[in-house]
Amino acid sequence: QRARRQGYEGTVELEEHVTAEGDVADLTVAHSSGYVILDRAALTAVKHWRYQPAMHRGQPVAHIMRQRIEFRLED
């Protein structure tokens, strides 16, 4: 709510270490939105996401990926 009141918008790019089970094991901000409050909101949301595991030769494997989270205010 505070970010909305302040009119903050931006894009956060996260680096995610995803386990072979699809859980987010480690998460860092690769590129900040310029607002700590938006960066923290992205981290809080994504750490609970679950992914379809990456596959290599038919087996699930851990992998590192980048995810962009956009914060845009609607009129």
N, CA, C and O atoms as a GROMACS GRO file, in nm:
protein
  300
    1GLN      N    1   0.081  -0.120   0.000
    1GLN     CA    2   0.000   0.000   0.000
    1GLN      C    3   0.086   0.127   0.000
    1GLN      O    4   0.054   0.225  -0.067
    2ARG      N    5   0.196   0.122   0.076
    2ARG     CA    6   0.284   0.241   0.081
    2ARG      C    7   0.344   0.270  -0.056
    2ARG      O    8   0.350   0.386  -0.098
    3ALA      N    9   0.387   0.165  -0.126
    3ALA     CA   10   0.445   0.185  -0.258
    3ALA      C   11   0.341   0.242  -0.354
    3ALA      O   12   0.373   0.328  -0.437
    4ARG      N   13   0.219   0.196  -0.343
    4ARG     CA   14   0.112   0.247  -0.429
    4ARG      C   15   0.086   0.396  -0.400
    4ARG      O   16   0.074   0.477  -0.492
    5ARG      N   17   0.079   0.430  -0.272
    5ARG     CA   18   0.055   0.571  -0.235
    5ARG      C   19   0.167   0.662  -0.286
    5ARG      O   20   0.143   0.776  -0.326
    6GLN      N   21   0.291   0.610  -0.284
    6GLN     CA   22   0.406   0.689  -0.328
    6GLN      C   23   0.419   0.691  -0.481
    6GLN      O   24   0.498   0.768  -0.536
    7GLY      N   25   0.341   0.607  -0.550
    7GLY     CA   26   0.347   0.603  -0.696
    7GLY      C   27   0.466   0.526  -0.750
    7GLY      O   28   0.511   0.552  -0.862
    8TYR      N   29   0.519   0.433  -0.671
    8TYR     CA   30   0.636   0.357  -0.713
    8TYR      C   31   0.599   0.254  -0.819
    8TYR      O   32   0.502   0.181  -0.804
    9GLU      N   33   0.677   0.250  -0.924
    9GLU     CA   34   0.667   0.150  -1.029
    9GLU      C   35   0.808   0.106  -1.064
    9GLU      O   36   0.904   0.180  -1.042
   10GLY      N   37   0.820  -0.013  -1.119
   10GLY     CA   38   0.952  -0.058  -1.161
   10GLY      C   39   0.954  -0.207  -1.188
   10GLY      O   40   0.855  -0.277  -1.169
   11THR      N   41   1.068  -0.253  -1.233
   11THR     CA   42   1.088  -0.394  -1.263
   11THR      C   43   1.205  -0.446  -1.182
   11THR      O   44   1.313  -0.386  -1.178
   12VAL      N   45   1.182  -0.558  -1.117
   12VAL     CA   46   1.285  -0.626  -1.038
   12VAL      C   47   1.325  -0.751  -1.114
   12VAL      O   48   1.239  -0.826  -1.160
   13GLU      N   49   1.454  -0.774  -1.129
   13GLU     CA   50   1.500  -0.898  -1.190
   13GLU      C   51   1.565  -0.982  -1.080
   13GLU      O   52   1.659  -0.939  -1.014
   14LEU      N   53   1.512  -1.102  -1.063
   14LEU     CA   54   1.560  -1.192  -0.959
   14LEU      C   55   1.638  -1.307  -1.019
   14LEU      O   56   1.609  -1.352  -1.130
   15GLU      N   57   1.739  -1.354  -0.946
   15GLU     CA   58   1.808  -1.477  -0.983
   15GLU      C   59   1.762  -1.583  -0.884
   15GLU      O   60   1.773  -1.566  -0.763
   16GLU      N   61   1.711  -1.692  -0.939
   16GLU     CA   62   1.652  -1.798  -0.857
   16GLU      C   63   1.729  -1.928  -0.876
   16GLU      O   64   1.758  -1.969  -0.988
   17HIS      N   65   1.761  -1.991  -0.764
   17HIS     CA   66   1.820  -2.124  -0.767
   17HIS      C   67   1.705  -2.220  -0.736
   17HIS      O   68   1.654  -2.222  -0.624
   18VAL      N   69   1.665  -2.298  -0.835
   18VAL     CA   70   1.550  -2.387  -0.823
   18VAL      C   71   1.600  -2.530  -0.807
   18VAL      O   72   1.686  -2.576  -0.882
   19THR      N   73   1.543  -2.601  -0.710
   19THR     CA   74   1.583  -2.739  -0.684
   19THR      C   75   1.524  -2.833  -0.788
   19THR      O   76   1.438  -2.795  -0.868
   20ALA      N   77   1.571  -2.955  -0.786
   20ALA     CA   78   1.517  -3.058  -0.876
   20ALA      C   79   1.370  -3.087  -0.846
   20ALA      O   80   1.299  -3.143  -0.929
   21GLU      N   81   1.325  -3.050  -0.727
   21GLU     CA   82   1.185  -3.068  -0.690
   21GLU      C   83   1.098  -2.949  -0.730
   21GLU      O   84   0.975  -2.955  -0.719
   22GLY      N   85   1.161  -2.842  -0.776
   22GLY     CA   86   1.087  -2.724  -0.821
   22GLY      C   87   1.073  -2.614  -0.717
   22GLY      O   88   1.004  -2.515  -0.742
   23ASP      N   89   1.138  -2.630  -0.601
   23ASP     CA   90   1.132  -2.529  -0.497
   23ASP      C   91   1.240  -2.423  -0.518
   23ASP      O   92   1.346  -2.452  -0.574
   24VAL      N   93   1.213  -2.302  -0.473
   24VAL     CA   94   1.313  -2.195  -0.478
   24VAL      C   95   1.404  -2.210  -0.356
   24VAL      O   96   1.360  -2.190  -0.242
   25ALA      N   97   1.530  -2.246  -0.379
   25ALA     CA   98   1.624  -2.270  -0.270
   25ALA      C   99   1.701  -2.144  -0.232
   25ALA      O  100   1.734  -2.124  -0.115
   26ASP      N  101   1.729  -2.059  -0.328
   26ASP     CA  102   1.804  -1.936  -0.302
   26ASP      C  103   1.753  -1.831  -0.399
   26ASP      O  104   1.716  -1.862  -0.512
   27LEU      N  105   1.753  -1.709  -0.355
   27LEU     CA  106   1.691  -1.602  -0.432
   27LEU      C  107   1.766  -1.472  -0.404
   27LEU      O  108   1.787  -1.436  -0.288
   28THR      N  109   1.805  -1.401  -0.509
   28THR     CA  110   1.871  -1.273  -0.493
   28THR      C  111   1.819  -1.174  -0.597
   28THR      O  112   1.766  -1.212  -0.701
   29VAL      N  113   1.835  -1.046  -0.566
   29VAL     CA  114   1.799  -0.941  -0.662
   29VAL      C  115   1.916  -0.924  -0.757
   29VAL      O  116   2.025  -0.884  -0.715
   30ALA      N  117   1.895  -0.955  -0.883
   30ALA     CA  118   1.999  -0.940  -0.985
   30ALA      C  119   2.001  -0.797  -1.038
   30ALA      O  120   2.106  -0.744  -1.073
   31HIS      N  121   1.882  -0.734  -1.042
   31HIS     CA  122   1.872  -0.595  -1.087
   31HIS      C  123   1.756  -0.530  -1.011
   31HIS      O  124   1.642  -0.575  -1.022
   32SER      N  125   1.785  -0.427  -0.937
   32SER     CA  126   1.687  -0.361  -0.853
   32SER      C  127   1.590  -0.275  -0.933
   32SER      O  128   1.623  -0.225  -1.041
   33SER      N  129   1.472  -0.260  -0.878
   33SER     CA  130   1.372  -0.169  -0.935
   33SER      C  131   1.408  -0.024  -0.905
   33SER      O  132   1.356   0.069  -0.967
   34GLY      N  133   1.498  -0.006  -0.808
   34GLY     CA  134   1.530   0.128  -0.761
   34GLY      C  135   1.457   0.163  -0.632
   34GLY      O  136   1.481   0.267  -0.571
   35TYR      N  137   1.367   0.073  -0.591
   35TYR     CA  138   1.290   0.091  -0.469
   35TYR      C  139   1.301  -0.035  -0.383
   35TYR      O  140   1.260  -0.143  -0.425
   36VAL      N  141   1.356  -0.020  -0.265
   36VAL     CA  142   1.375  -0.135  -0.175
   36VAL      C  143   1.242  -0.204  -0.147
   36VAL      O  144   1.237  -0.327  -0.140
   37ILE      N  145   1.136  -0.128  -0.131
   37ILE     CA  146   1.006  -0.184  -0.098
   37ILE      C  147   0.955  -0.277  -0.210
   37ILE      O  148   0.894  -0.380  -0.182
   38LEU      N  149   0.979  -0.241  -0.336
   38LEU     CA  150   0.938  -0.326  -0.447
   38LEU      C  151   1.027  -0.449  -0.457
   38LEU      O  152   0.978  -0.560  -0.483
   39ASP      N  153   1.156  -0.430  -0.436
   39ASP     CA  154   1.249  -0.544  -0.438
   39ASP      C  155   1.210  -0.647  -0.332
   39ASP      O  156   1.208  -0.767  -0.360
   40ARG      N  157   1.180  -0.600  -0.213
   40ARG     CA  158   1.141  -0.691  -0.104
   40ARG      C  159   1.009  -0.761  -0.134
   40ARG      O  160   0.994  -0.879  -0.104
   41ALA      N  161   0.914  -0.689  -0.193
   41ALA     CA  162   0.785  -0.750  -0.228
   41ALA      C  163   0.805  -0.862  -0.330
   41ALA      O  164   0.741  -0.967  -0.320
   42ALA      N  165   0.892  -0.841  -0.427
   42ALA     CA  166   0.920  -0.945  -0.527
   42ALA      C  167   0.984  -1.066  -0.460
   42ALA      O  168   0.945  -1.179  -0.488
   43LEU      N  169   1.082  -1.044  -0.374
   43LEU     CA  170   1.148  -1.154  -0.304
   43LEU      C  171   1.049  -1.233  -0.219
   43LEU      O  172   1.050  -1.356  -0.220
   44THR      N  173   0.964  -1.163  -0.148
   44THR     CA  174   0.866  -1.228  -0.061
   44THR      C  175   0.770  -1.316  -0.141
   44THR      O  176   0.738  -1.427  -0.100
   45ALA      N  177   0.725  -1.266  -0.254
   45ALA     CA  178   0.630  -1.342  -0.337
   45ALA      C  179   0.696  -1.465  -0.400
   45ALA      O  180   0.643  -1.575  -0.391
   46VAL      N  181   0.809  -1.446  -0.462
   46VAL     CA  182   0.871  -1.552  -0.542
   46VAL      C  183   0.928  -1.665  -0.456
   46VAL      O  184   0.935  -1.779  -0.501
   47LYS      N  185   0.969  -1.635  -0.334
   47LYS     CA  186   1.028  -1.741  -0.252
   47LYS      C  187   0.928  -1.852  -0.221
   47LYS      O  188   0.969  -1.961  -0.180
   48HIS      N  189   0.800  -1.828  -0.240
   48HIS     CA  190   0.697  -1.928  -0.216
   48HIS      C  191   0.648  -1.997  -0.344
   48HIS      O  192   0.565  -2.087  -0.338
   49TRP      N  193   0.699  -1.955  -0.458
   49TRP     CA  194   0.656  -2.016  -0.584
   49TRP      C  195   0.714  -2.156  -0.596
   49TRP      O  196   0.815  -2.190  -0.535
   50ARG      N  197   0.647  -2.235  -0.676
   50ARG     CA  198   0.695  -2.370  -0.706
   50ARG      C  199   0.693  -2.386  -0.858
   50ARG      O  200   0.597  -2.348  -0.925
   51TYR      N  201   0.801  -2.441  -0.911
   51TYR     CA  202   0.818  -2.454  -1.055
   51TYR      C  203   0.812  -2.600  -1.098
   51TYR      O  204   0.837  -2.691  -1.020
   52GLN      N  205   0.780  -2.618  -1.224
   52GLN     CA  206   0.799  -2.748  -1.287
   52GLN      C  207   0.950  -2.766  -1.298
   52GLN      O  208   1.017  -2.679  -1.354
   53PRO      N  209   1.005  -2.874  -1.248
   53PRO     CA  210   1.151  -2.889  -1.251
   53PRO      C  211   1.207  -2.891  -1.394
   53PRO      O  212   1.141  -2.935  -1.488
   54ALA      N  213   1.328  -2.841  -1.408
   54ALA     CA  214   1.400  -2.852  -1.535
   54ALA      C  215   1.436  -2.999  -1.554
   54ALA      O  216   1.456  -3.072  -1.456
   55MET      N  217   1.444  -3.042  -1.676
   55MET     CA  218   1.475  -3.182  -1.705
   55MET      C  219   1.604  -3.192  -1.786
   55MET      O  220   1.631  -3.109  -1.873
   56HIS      N  221   1.683  -3.293  -1.755
   56HIS     CA  222   1.803  -3.325  -1.832
   56HIS      C  223   1.809  -3.476  -1.847
   56HIS      O  224   1.819  -3.550  -1.749
   57ARG      N  225   1.803  -3.521  -1.972
   57ARG     CA  226   1.802  -3.665  -2.002
   57ARG      C  227   1.693  -3.740  -1.926
   57ARG      O  228   1.714  -3.851  -1.877
   58GLY      N  229   1.578  -3.675  -1.918
   58GLY     CA  230   1.464  -3.738  -1.855
   58GLY      C  231   1.460  -3.732  -1.703
   58GLY      O  232   1.370  -3.790  -1.641
   59GLN      N  233   1.554  -3.664  -1.643
   59GLN     CA  234   1.560  -3.655  -1.496
   59GLN      C  235   1.547  -3.510  -1.452
   59GLN      O  236   1.603  -3.420  -1.516
   60PRO      N  237   1.474  -3.485  -1.344
   60PRO     CA  238   1.465  -3.348  -1.292
   60PRO      C  239   1.601  -3.305  -1.236
   60PRO      O  240   1.670  -3.382  -1.170
   61VAL      N  241   1.637  -3.180  -1.264
   61VAL     CA  242   1.766  -3.126  -1.218
   61VAL      C  243   1.746  -2.986  -1.160
   61VAL      O  244   1.652  -2.914  -1.196
   62ALA      N  245   1.836  -2.950  -1.070
   62ALA     CA  246   1.839  -2.813  -1.018
   62ALA      C  247   1.888  -2.720  -1.128
   62ALA      O  248   1.963  -2.761  -1.216
   63HIS      N  249   1.845  -2.596  -1.123
   63HIS     CA  250   1.891  -2.499  -1.222
   63HIS      C  251   1.880  -2.357  -1.166
   63HIS      O  252   1.816  -2.333  -1.064
   64ILE      N  253   1.944  -2.266  -1.236
   64ILE     CA  254   1.940  -2.124  -1.201
   64ILE      C  255   1.865  -2.053  -1.312
   64ILE      O  256   1.888  -2.078  -1.431
   65MET      N  257   1.776  -1.963  -1.274
   65MET     CA  258   1.700  -1.890  -1.375
   65MET      C  259   1.684  -1.744  -1.332
   65MET      O  260   1.706  -1.709  -1.217
   66ARG      N  261   1.647  -1.662  -1.428
   66ARG     CA  262   1.618  -1.520  -1.402
   66ARG      C  263   1.468  -1.500  -1.421
   66ARG      O  264   1.406  -1.557  -1.511
   67GLN      N  265   1.410  -1.418  -1.335
   67GLN     CA  266   1.267  -1.387  -1.340
   67GLN      C  267   1.249  -1.237  -1.324
   67GLN      O  268   1.305  -1.176  -1.233
   68ARG      N  269   1.172  -1.178  -1.414
   68ARG     CA  270   1.142  -1.034  -1.405
   68ARG      C  271   1.003  -1.017  -1.346
   68ARG      O  272   0.907  -1.080  -1.390
   69ILE      N  273   0.994  -0.930  -1.247
   69ILE     CA  274   0.867  -0.897  -1.183
   69ILE      C  275   0.841  -0.748  -1.206
   69ILE      O  276   0.922  -0.664  -1.167
   70GLU      N  277   0.729  -0.718  -1.271
   70GLU     CA  278   0.697  -0.578  -1.300
   70GLU      C  279   0.589  -0.528  -1.203
   70GLU      O  280   0.489  -0.594  -1.178
   71PHE      N  281   0.613  -0.410  -1.152
   71PHE     CA  282   0.517  -0.342  -1.066
   71PHE      C  283   0.468  -0.220  -1.143
   71PHE      O  284   0.544  -0.126  -1.167
   72ARG      N  285   0.340  -0.222  -1.182
   72ARG     CA  286   0.281  -0.112  -1.258
   72ARG      C  287   0.150  -0.070  -1.191
   72ARG      O  288   0.068  -0.154  -1.155
   73LEU      N  289   0.133   0.058  -1.176
   73LEU     CA  290   0.008   0.111  -1.120
   73LEU      C  291  -0.095   0.122  -1.230
   73LEU      O  292  -0.065   0.162  -1.343
   74GLU      N  293  -0.217   0.085  -1.196
   74GLU     CA  294  -0.328   0.098  -1.291
   74GLU      C  295  -0.401   0.229  -1.259
   74GLU      O  296  -0.408   0.273  -1.144
   75ASP      N  297  -0.455   0.288  -1.362
   75ASP     CA  298  -0.532   0.413  -1.342
   75ASP      C  299  -0.667   0.385  -1.282
   75ASP      O  300  -0.745   0.477  -1.259
   0.00000   0.00000   0.00000
